[in-house]
Amino acid sequence: MVTAALEVQRTAKVIGASLEAAPVVHVRDAEVMAALRSVDFAELCITSGLQLTADPMPGEAFRLPDVPGVGVVFELAEGQKCLRCWQILPDVGSHAHPGTCQRCTDVLG
């Protein structure tokens, strides 16, 4: 679902890469929500962020007929691009290693 929603934005030239996105995924089913929360869903979808919510799905949410109860609202990732992992995050540039996010700063030591 997320990949398909991002492809719509890529085709429209809103984004060039999935790491430019931080989508909001609306999930109606509690069991599906629990399964999605058990993994790093942003990493799995190759986005800079991803929010899961049980809030009602807005009308503009991307939906697929064969995946009922799930909708994706596209959002641009906020912040700067990390020079190491390429994620766009608000904390980039505020750590010991210039131009990196917290995770990459921790890895670099």
A tleap script that builds the chain and sets N, CA, C and O, in Angstrom:
source leaprc.protein.ff14SB
mol = sequence {
  NMET VAL THR ALA ALA LEU GLU VAL GLN ARG
  THR ALA LYS VAL ILE GLY ALA SER LEU GLU
  ALA ALA PRO VAL VAL HIE VAL ARG ASP ALA
  GLU VAL MET ALA ALA LEU ARG SER VAL ASP
  PHE ALA GLU LEU CYS ILE THR SER GLY LEU
  GLN LEU THR ALA ASP PRO MET PRO GLY GLU
  ALA PHE ARG LEU PRO ASP VAL PRO GLY VAL
  GLY VAL VAL PHE GLU LEU ALA GLU GLY GLN
  LYS CYS LEU ARG CYS TRP GLN ILE LEU PRO
  ASP VAL GLY SER HIE ALA HIE PRO GLY THR
  CYS GLN ARG CYS THR ASP VAL LEU CGLY
}
set mol.1.N position { 0.823 -1.195 0.000 }
set mol.1.CA position { 0.000 0.000 0.000 }
set mol.1.C position { 0.864 1.254 0.000 }
set mol.1.O position { 0.647 2.163 -0.801 }
set mol.2.N position { 1.836 1.300 0.892 }
set mol.2.CA position { 2.681 2.499 0.989 }
set mol.2.C position { 3.453 2.693 -0.311 }
set mol.2.O position { 3.519 3.805 -0.834 }
set mol.3.N position { 4.029 1.631 -0.827 }
set mol.3.CA position { 4.790 1.727 -2.070 }
set mol.3.C position { 3.909 2.222 -3.209 }
set mol.3.O position { 4.337 3.064 -3.998 }
set mol.4.N position { 2.701 1.719 -3.303 }
set mol.4.CA position { 1.783 2.155 -4.360 }
set mol.4.C position { 1.414 3.621 -4.188 }
set mol.4.O position { 1.350 4.362 -5.169 }
set mol.5.N position { 1.173 4.042 -2.959 }
set mol.5.CA position { 0.832 5.442 -2.694 }
set mol.5.C position { 2.003 6.354 -3.048 }
set mol.5.O position { 1.803 7.436 -3.600 }
set mol.6.N position { 3.206 5.927 -2.739 }
set mol.6.CA position { 4.387 6.733 -3.060 }
set mol.6.C position { 4.639 6.778 -4.560 }
set mol.6.O position { 5.126 7.782 -5.081 }
set mol.7.N position { 4.315 5.713 -5.243 }
set mol.7.CA position { 4.507 5.695 -6.699 }
set mol.7.C position { 3.620 6.737 -7.381 }
set mol.7.O position { 4.019 7.321 -8.389 }
set mol.8.N position { 2.436 6.972 -6.849 }
set mol.8.CA position { 1.557 8.025 -7.375 }
set mol.8.C position { 2.252 9.376 -7.253 }
set mol.8.O position { 2.217 10.180 -8.184 }
set mol.9.N position { 2.881 9.626 -6.110 }
set mol.9.CA position { 3.588 10.891 -5.886 }
set mol.9.C position { 4.851 10.991 -6.749 }
set mol.9.O position { 5.207 12.072 -7.218 }
set mol.10.N position { 5.507 9.880 -6.949 }
set mol.10.CA position { 6.710 9.868 -7.788 }
set mol.10.C position { 6.334 10.158 -9.242 }
set mol.10.O position { 7.020 10.926 -9.918 }
set mol.11.N position { 5.262 9.556 -9.720 }
set mol.11.CA position { 4.792 9.782 -11.089 }
set mol.11.C position { 4.398 11.241 -11.293 }
set mol.11.O position { 4.618 11.805 -12.365 }
set mol.12.N position { 3.812 11.853 -10.257 }
set mol.12.CA position { 3.410 13.260 -10.324 }
set mol.12.C position { 4.590 14.211 -10.111 }
set mol.12.O position { 4.416 15.430 -10.118 }
set mol.13.N position { 5.789 13.655 -9.922 }
set mol.13.CA position { 7.028 14.435 -9.723 }
set mol.13.C position { 7.011 15.243 -8.416 }
set mol.13.O position { 7.698 16.258 -8.307 }
set mol.14.N position { 6.231 14.795 -7.433 }
set mol.14.CA position { 6.220 15.428 -6.112 }
set mol.14.C position { 7.463 15.000 -5.345 }
set mol.14.O position { 8.066 15.795 -4.624 }
set mol.15.N position { 7.839 13.732 -5.507 }
set mol.15.CA position { 9.059 13.200 -4.898 }
set mol.15.C position { 9.867 12.482 -5.967 }
set mol.15.O position { 9.338 12.070 -6.999 }
set mol.16.N position { 11.142 12.342 -5.700 }
set mol.16.CA position { 11.993 11.566 -6.596 }
set mol.16.C position { 12.354 10.228 -5.986 }
set mol.16.O position { 12.618 9.261 -6.700 }
set mol.17.N position { 12.366 10.175 -4.641 }
set mol.17.CA position { 12.744 8.960 -3.927 }
set mol.17.C position { 11.827 8.759 -2.729 }
set mol.17.O position { 11.290 9.720 -2.179 }
set mol.18.N position { 11.655 7.518 -2.335 }
set mol.18.CA position { 10.763 7.209 -1.216 }
set mol.18.C position { 11.252 7.802 0.103 }
set mol.18.O position { 10.447 8.035 1.004 }
set mol.19.N position { 12.566 8.052 0.233 }
set mol.19.CA position { 13.100 8.645 1.465 }
set mol.19.C position { 12.670 10.101 1.648 }
set mol.19.O position { 12.907 10.680 2.708 }
set mol.20.N position { 12.048 10.696 0.645 }
set mol.20.CA position { 11.522 12.051 0.763 }
set mol.20.C position { 10.146 12.060 1.431 }
set mol.20.O position { 9.574 13.126 1.659 }
set mol.21.N position { 9.619 10.888 1.743 }
set mol.21.CA position { 8.270 10.766 2.287 }
set mol.21.C position { 8.249 10.340 3.748 }
set mol.21.O position { 9.166 9.685 4.245 }
set mol.22.N position { 7.174 10.735 4.415 }
set mol.22.CA position { 6.875 10.297 5.780 }
set mol.22.C position { 5.359 10.105 5.855 }
set mol.22.O position { 4.666 10.902 6.488 }
set mol.23.N position { 4.842 9.059 5.214 }
set mol.23.CA position { 3.402 8.880 5.115 }
set mol.23.C position { 2.726 8.548 6.443 }
set mol.23.O position { 3.363 8.106 7.399 }
set mol.24.N position { 1.420 8.778 6.465 }
set mol.24.CA position { 0.585 8.407 7.599 }
set mol.24.C position { -0.296 7.251 7.123 }
set mol.24.O position { -1.036 7.386 6.148 }
set mol.25.N position { -0.211 6.120 7.813 }
set mol.25.CA position { -0.969 4.932 7.433 }
set mol.25.C position { -2.114 4.746 8.417 }
set mol.25.O position { -1.896 4.545 9.612 }
set mol.26.N position { -3.323 4.814 7.907 }
set mol.26.CA position { -4.530 4.637 8.715 }
set mol.26.C position { -4.930 3.166 8.649 }
set mol.26.O position { -5.107 2.608 7.566 }
set mol.27.N position { -5.069 2.548 9.816 }
set mol.27.CA position { -5.378 1.122 9.900 }
set mol.27.C position { -6.579 0.933 10.823 }
set mol.27.O position { -6.544 1.332 11.987 }
set mol.28.N position { -7.622 0.333 10.306 }
set mol.28.CA position { -8.844 0.129 11.086 }
set mol.28.C position { -8.751 -1.086 12.009 }
set mol.28.O position { -9.232 -1.028 13.141 }
set mol.29.N position { -8.149 -2.174 11.558 }
set mol.29.CA position { -8.111 -3.438 12.294 }
set mol.29.C position { -6.995 -3.429 13.342 }
set mol.29.O position { -5.836 -3.176 13.013 }
set mol.30.N position { -7.340 -3.703 14.593 }
set mol.30.CA position { -6.370 -3.674 15.693 }
set mol.30.C position { -5.285 -4.739 15.541 }
set mol.30.O position { -4.133 -4.495 15.899 }
set mol.31.N position { -5.630 -5.907 15.019 }
set mol.31.CA position { -4.632 -6.964 14.834 }
set mol.31.C position { -3.616 -6.583 13.756 }
set mol.31.O position { -2.421 -6.836 13.905 }
set mol.32.N position { -4.095 -5.980 12.680 }
set mol.32.CA position { -3.191 -5.526 11.622 }
set mol.32.C position { -2.282 -4.432 12.173 }
set mol.32.O position { -1.083 -4.411 11.892 }
set mol.33.N position { -2.859 -3.525 12.956 }
set mol.33.CA position { -2.077 -2.445 13.556 }
set mol.33.C position { -0.974 -3.017 14.450 }
set mol.33.O position { 0.168 -2.561 14.393 }
set mol.34.N position { -1.306 -3.998 15.262 }
set mol.34.CA position { -0.317 -4.613 16.153 }
set mol.34.C position { 0.799 -5.275 15.348 }
set mol.34.O position { 1.969 -5.190 15.723 }
set mol.35.N position { 0.448 -5.922 14.263 }
set mol.35.CA position { 1.465 -6.567 13.419 }
set mol.35.C position { 2.388 -5.523 12.802 }
set mol.35.O position { 3.601 -5.728 12.744 }
set mol.36.N position { 1.835 -4.421 12.346 }
set mol.36.CA position { 2.649 -3.375 11.728 }
set mol.36.C position { 3.552 -2.691 12.750 }
set mol.36.O position { 4.678 -2.313 12.428 }
set mol.37.N position { 3.072 -2.533 13.962 }
set mol.37.CA position { 3.876 -1.889 15.012 }
set mol.37.C position { 5.032 -2.781 15.478 }
set mol.37.O position { 5.969 -2.302 16.116 }
set mol.38.N position { 4.964 -4.066 15.161 }
set mol.38.CA position { 6.002 -4.987 15.625 }
set mol.38.C position { 7.276 -4.918 14.782 }
set mol.38.O position { 8.274 -5.554 15.122 }
set mol.39.N position { 7.255 -4.158 13.694 }
set mol.39.CA position { 8.431 -4.004 12.834 }
set mol.39.C position { 8.716 -2.521 12.629 }
set mol.39.O position { 7.853 -1.676 12.867 }
set mol.40.N position { 9.926 -2.213 12.188 }
set mol.40.CA position { 10.253 -0.834 11.836 }
set mol.40.C position { 9.671 -0.600 10.450 }
set mol.40.O position { 10.342 -0.794 9.437 }
set mol.41.N position { 8.414 -0.182 10.424 }
set mol.41.CA position { 7.655 -0.075 9.182 }
set mol.41.C position { 8.239 0.991 8.256 }
set mol.41.O position { 8.187 0.834 7.036 }
set mol.42.N position { 8.793 2.070 8.810 }
set mol.42.CA position { 9.423 3.099 7.968 }
set mol.42.C position { 10.632 2.511 7.239 }
set mol.42.O position { 10.838 2.785 6.056 }
set mol.43.N position { 11.419 1.714 7.932 }
set mol.43.CA position { 12.582 1.089 7.306 }
set mol.43.C position { 12.147 0.082 6.246 }
set mol.43.O position { 12.740 0.006 5.170 }
set mol.44.N position { 11.122 -0.677 6.553 }
set mol.44.CA position { 10.607 -1.667 5.614 }
set mol.44.C position { 10.111 -1.004 4.329 }
set mol.44.O position { 10.302 -1.534 3.234 }
set mol.45.N position { 9.475 0.155 4.473 }
set mol.45.CA position { 8.927 0.876 3.310 }
set mol.45.C position { 9.940 1.824 2.672 }
set mol.45.O position { 9.643 2.462 1.663 }
set mol.46.N position { 11.129 1.916 3.254 }
set mol.46.CA position { 12.201 2.794 2.783 }
set mol.46.C position { 11.715 4.243 2.716 }
set mol.46.O position { 11.828 4.905 1.685 }
set mol.47.N position { 11.174 4.715 3.835 }
set mol.47.CA position { 10.776 6.114 3.973 }
set mol.47.C position { 11.554 6.718 5.132 }
set mol.47.O position { 12.142 5.995 5.936 }
set mol.48.N position { 11.557 8.046 5.217 }
set mol.48.CA position { 12.277 8.704 6.313 }
set mol.48.C position { 11.480 8.690 7.600 }
set mol.48.O position { 12.034 8.941 8.670 }
set mol.49.N position { 10.237 8.411 7.520 }
set mol.49.CA position { 9.361 8.324 8.679 }
set mol.49.C position { 8.058 7.689 8.246 }
set mol.49.O position { 7.758 7.619 7.055 }
set mol.50.N position { 7.290 7.229 9.204 }
set mol.50.CA position { 5.996 6.637 8.905 }
set mol.50.C position { 5.197 6.606 10.194 }
set mol.50.O position { 5.668 6.111 11.218 }
set mol.51.N position { 4.009 7.127 10.136 }
set mol.51.CA position { 3.148 7.157 11.318 }
set mol.51.C position { 1.988 6.199 11.109 }
set mol.51.O position { 1.300 6.259 10.090 }
set mol.52.N position { 1.773 5.319 12.074 }
set mol.52.CA position { 0.613 4.435 12.063 }
set mol.52.C position { -0.453 5.043 12.960 }
set mol.52.O position { -0.152 5.529 14.050 }
set mol.53.N position { -1.691 5.017 12.504 }
set mol.53.CA position { -2.769 5.573 13.296 }
set mol.53.C position { -4.056 4.787 13.105 }
set mol.53.O position { -4.311 4.226 12.039 }
set mol.54.N position { -4.858 4.759 14.156 }
set mol.54.CA position { -6.181 4.140 14.087 }
set mol.54.C position { -7.251 5.207 13.850 }
set mol.54.O position { -8.444 4.905 13.853 }
set mol.55.N position { -6.822 6.452 13.644 }
set mol.55.CA position { -7.772 7.527 13.359 }
set mol.55.C position { -8.565 7.196 12.102 }
set mol.55.O position { -8.078 6.466 11.238 }
set mol.56.N position { -9.784 7.726 11.991 }
set mol.56.CA position { -10.574 7.493 10.775 }
set mol.56.C position { -9.821 7.957 9.530 }
set mol.56.O position { -9.099 8.954 9.554 }
set mol.57.N position { -10.005 7.218 8.461 }
set mol.57.CA position { -9.325 7.503 7.208 }
set mol.57.C position { -9.920 8.735 6.533 }
set mol.57.O position { -11.129 8.784 6.305 }
set mol.58.N position { -9.099 9.724 6.211 }
set mol.58.CA position { -9.624 10.885 5.499 }
set mol.58.C position { -9.969 10.524 4.051 }
set mol.58.O position { -9.483 9.529 3.513 }
set mol.59.N position { -10.796 11.333 3.447 }
set mol.59.CA position { -11.235 11.079 2.083 }
set mol.59.C position { -10.116 11.021 1.069 }
set mol.59.O position { -10.216 10.291 0.083 }
set mol.60.N position { -9.033 11.785 1.290 }
set mol.60.CA position { -7.934 11.822 0.325 }
set mol.60.C position { -6.953 10.666 0.469 }
set mol.60.O position { -5.986 10.579 -0.288 }
set mol.61.N position { -7.189 9.779 1.430 }
set mol.61.CA position { -6.268 8.659 1.651 }
set mol.61.C position { -6.224 7.740 0.433 }
set mol.61.O position { -7.252 7.440 -0.175 }
set mol.62.N position { -5.020 7.302 0.091 }
set mol.62.CA position { -4.842 6.338 -0.989 }
set mol.62.C position { -5.345 4.993 -0.495 }
set mol.62.O position { -4.996 4.565 0.605 }
set mol.63.N position { -6.153 4.331 -1.291 }
set mol.63.CA position { -6.712 3.031 -0.925 }
set mol.63.C position { -6.567 2.062 -2.093 }
set mol.63.O position { -6.481 2.462 -3.254 }
set mol.64.N position { -6.541 0.789 -1.753 }
set mol.64.CA position { -6.588 -0.259 -2.767 }
set mol.64.C position { -7.798 -1.129 -2.456 }
set mol.64.O position { -8.030 -1.451 -1.291 }
set mol.65.N position { -8.574 -1.517 -3.461 }
set mol.65.CA position { -9.789 -2.297 -3.216 }
set mol.65.C position { -9.549 -3.636 -2.527 }
set mol.65.O position { -10.410 -4.116 -1.789 }
set mol.66.N position { -8.393 -4.238 -2.761 }
set mol.66.CA position { -8.116 -5.549 -2.164 }
set mol.66.C position { -7.484 -5.465 -0.771 }
set mol.66.O position { -7.120 -6.490 -0.195 }
set mol.67.N position { -7.352 -4.242 -0.225 }
set mol.67.CA position { -6.810 -4.057 1.128 }
set mol.67.C position { -7.779 -3.150 1.906 }
set mol.67.O position { -7.489 -1.973 2.124 }
set mol.68.N position { -8.920 -3.699 2.319 }
set mol.68.CA position { -9.901 -2.871 3.023 }
set mol.68.C position { -9.411 -2.461 4.409 }
set mol.68.O position { -8.677 -3.196 5.070 }
set mol.69.N position { -9.830 -1.278 4.829 }
set mol.69.CA position { -9.504 -0.823 6.176 }
set mol.69.C position { -8.129 -0.207 6.329 }
set mol.69.O position { -7.707 0.091 7.447 }
set mol.70.N position { -7.419 -0.009 5.216 }
set mol.70.CA position { -6.094 0.605 5.264 }
set mol.70.C position { -6.046 1.719 4.219 }
set mol.70.O position { -6.460 1.537 3.074 }
set mol.71.N position { -5.537 2.866 4.636 }
set mol.71.CA position { -5.378 3.988 3.723 }
set mol.71.C position { -4.088 4.724 4.037 }
set mol.71.O position { -3.647 4.756 5.186 }
set mol.72.N position { -3.486 5.315 3.019 }
set mol.72.CA position { -2.212 6.004 3.175 }
set mol.72.C position { -2.374 7.464 2.766 }
set mol.72.O position { -2.850 7.770 1.673 }
set mol.73.N position { -1.968 8.355 3.666 }
set mol.73.CA position { -1.962 9.783 3.369 }
set mol.73.C position { -0.504 10.187 3.193 }
set mol.73.O position { 0.314 10.003 4.094 }
set mol.74.N position { -0.190 10.735 2.033 }
set mol.74.CA position { 1.175 11.134 1.728 }
set mol.74.C position { 1.547 12.393 2.504 }
set mol.74.O position { 0.769 13.344 2.576 }
set mol.75.N position { 2.734 12.386 3.078 }
set mol.75.CA position { 3.327 13.562 3.724 }
set mol.75.C position { 4.795 13.600 3.330 }
set mol.75.O position { 5.451 12.564 3.225 }
set mol.76.N position { 5.299 14.808 3.113 }
set mol.76.CA position { 6.731 14.966 2.864 }
set mol.76.C position { 7.492 14.845 4.179 }
set mol.76.O position { 7.015 15.296 5.221 }
set mol.77.N position { 8.659 14.244 4.129 }
set mol.77.CA position { 9.526 14.179 5.308 }
set mol.77.C position { 10.044 15.588 5.594 }
set mol.77.O position { 10.340 16.351 4.675 }
set mol.78.N position { 10.147 15.917 6.874 }
set mol.78.CA position { 10.623 17.237 7.269 }
set mol.78.C position { 12.028 17.145 7.824 }
set mol.78.O position { 12.366 16.193 8.528 }
set mol.79.N position { 12.844 18.135 7.505 }
set mol.79.CA position { 14.212 18.184 8.006 }
set mol.79.C position { 15.197 18.244 6.865 }
set mol.79.O position { 14.874 18.653 5.750 }
set mol.80.N position { 16.413 17.822 7.178 }
set mol.80.CA position { 17.485 17.807 6.195 }
set mol.80.C position { 17.896 16.374 5.910 }
set mol.80.O position { 17.630 15.467 6.699 }
set mol.81.N position { 18.545 16.184 4.777 }
set mol.81.CA position { 18.988 14.856 4.374 }
set mol.81.C position { 20.293 14.496 5.073 }
set mol.81.O position { 21.269 15.243 5.003 }
set mol.82.N position { 20.304 13.354 5.745 }
set mol.82.CA position { 21.510 12.852 6.398 }
set mol.82.C position { 22.515 12.443 5.305 }
set mol.82.O position { 22.158 11.766 4.341 }
set mol.83.N position { 23.754 12.860 5.472 }
set mol.83.CA position { 24.777 12.564 4.476 }
set mol.83.C position { 25.180 11.095 4.453 }
set mol.83.O position { 25.797 10.634 3.493 }
set mol.84.N position { 24.835 10.361 5.503 }
set mol.84.CA position { 25.227 8.950 5.574 }
set mol.84.C position { 24.096 8.015 5.142 }
set mol.84.O position { 24.297 7.165 4.275 }
set mol.85.N position { 22.907 8.164 5.738 }
set mol.85.CA position { 21.803 7.235 5.453 }
set mol.85.C position { 20.783 7.790 4.459 }
set mol.85.O position { 19.926 7.051 3.973 }
set mol.86.N position { 20.870 9.065 4.158 }
set mol.86.CA position { 20.011 9.764 3.198 }
set mol.86.C position { 18.588 9.978 3.682 }
set mol.86.O position { 17.758 10.485 2.928 }
set mol.87.N position { 18.281 9.605 4.921 }
set mol.87.CA position { 16.949 9.898 5.453 }
set mol.87.C position { 16.827 11.393 5.703 }
set mol.87.O position { 17.805 12.061 6.039 }
set mol.88.N position { 15.635 11.900 5.537 }
set mol.88.CA position { 15.359 13.307 5.801 }
set mol.88.C position { 14.736 13.378 7.192 }
set mol.88.O position { 13.622 12.905 7.415 }
set mol.89.N position { 15.484 13.981 8.128 }
set mol.89.CA position { 15.076 13.989 9.528 }
set mol.89.C position { 15.317 15.366 10.136 }
set mol.89.O position { 16.229 16.084 9.726 }
set mol.90.N position { 14.486 15.729 11.123 }
set mol.90.CA position { 14.630 17.054 11.742 }
set mol.90.C position { 15.913 17.247 12.532 }
set mol.90.O position { 16.347 18.384 12.719 }
set mol.91.N position { 16.535 16.166 13.003 }
set mol.91.CA position { 17.723 16.312 13.851 }
set mol.91.C position { 19.042 16.341 13.079 }
set mol.91.O position { 20.101 16.472 13.692 }
set mol.92.N position { 19.003 16.224 11.769 }
set mol.92.CA position { 20.239 16.219 10.976 }
set mol.92.C position { 20.975 17.540 11.172 }
set mol.92.O position { 20.393 18.619 11.071 }
set mol.93.N position { 22.260 17.425 11.454 }
set mol.93.CA position { 23.098 18.604 11.620 }
set mol.93.C position { 23.221 19.092 13.047 }
set mol.93.O position { 23.894 20.091 13.301 }
set mol.94.N position { 22.586 18.412 13.980 }
set mol.94.CA position { 22.649 18.862 15.369 }
set mol.94.C position { 23.461 17.906 16.253 }
set mol.94.O position { 23.287 17.876 17.471 }
set mol.95.N position { 24.337 17.139 15.632 }
set mol.95.CA position { 25.128 16.141 16.359 }
set mol.95.C position { 26.621 16.340 16.127 }
set mol.95.O position { 27.029 17.218 15.366 }
set mol.96.N position { 27.422 15.526 16.784 }
set mol.96.CA position { 28.883 15.654 16.723 }
set mol.96.C position { 29.419 15.535 15.301 }
set mol.96.O position { 30.365 16.232 14.934 }
set mol.97.N position { 28.826 14.663 14.505 }
set mol.97.CA position { 29.264 14.515 13.117 }
set mol.97.C position { 28.365 15.401 12.248 }
set mol.97.O position { 27.167 15.139 12.141 }
set mol.98.N position { 28.917 16.430 11.634 }
set mol.98.CA position { 28.106 17.357 10.839 }
set mol.98.C position { 27.346 16.642 9.722 }
set mol.98.O position { 27.885 15.762 9.050 }
set mol.99.N position { 26.104 17.029 9.541 }
set mol.99.CA position { 25.307 16.499 8.441 }
set mol.99.C position { 24.747 15.118 8.655 }
set mol.99.O position { 24.275 14.490 7.707 }
set mol.100.N position { 24.787 14.619 9.901 }
set mol.100.CA position { 24.252 13.275 10.157 }
set mol.100.C position { 23.107 13.318 11.155 }
set mol.100.O position { 22.948 14.277 11.911 }
set mol.101.N position { 22.311 12.249 11.136 }
set mol.101.CA position { 21.229 12.077 12.101 }
set mol.101.C position { 21.789 11.405 13.366 }
set mol.101.O position { 22.957 11.018 13.401 }
set mol.102.N position { 20.968 11.275 14.376 }
set mol.102.CA position { 21.416 10.662 15.630 }
set mol.102.C position { 21.879 9.230 15.446 }
set mol.102.O position { 22.910 8.828 15.983 }
set mol.103.N position { 21.114 8.462 14.684 }
set mol.103.CA position { 21.478 7.063 14.488 }
set mol.103.C position { 22.841 6.937 13.835 }
set mol.103.O position { 23.665 6.131 14.268 }
set mol.104.N position { 23.089 7.726 12.797 }
set mol.104.CA position { 24.374 7.654 12.097 }
set mol.104.C position { 25.509 8.185 12.959 }
set mol.104.O position { 26.619 7.655 12.906 }
set mol.105.N position { 25.254 9.224 13.754 }
set mol.105.CA position { 26.262 9.739 14.670 }
set mol.105.C position { 26.661 8.648 15.665 }
set mol.105.O position { 27.842 8.475 15.963 }
set mol.106.N position { 25.674 7.918 16.175 }
set mol.106.CA position { 25.957 6.827 17.108 }
set mol.106.C position { 26.818 5.742 16.460 }
set mol.106.O position { 27.724 5.204 17.097 }
set mol.107.N position { 26.542 5.426 15.215 }
set mol.107.CA position { 27.298 4.396 14.503 }
set mol.107.C position { 28.733 4.869 14.251 }
set mol.107.O position { 29.682 4.093 14.366 }
set mol.108.N position { 28.875 6.137 13.911 }
set mol.108.CA position { 30.202 6.683 13.613 }
set mol.108.C position { 31.058 6.881 14.863 }
set mol.108.O position { 32.282 6.983 14.788 }
set mol.109.N position { 30.380 6.934 16.019 }
set mol.109.CA position { 31.102 7.037 17.284 }
set mol.109.C position { 31.631 8.364 17.635 }
set mol.109.O position { 32.250 8.524 18.687 }
savepdb mol mol.pdb
quit
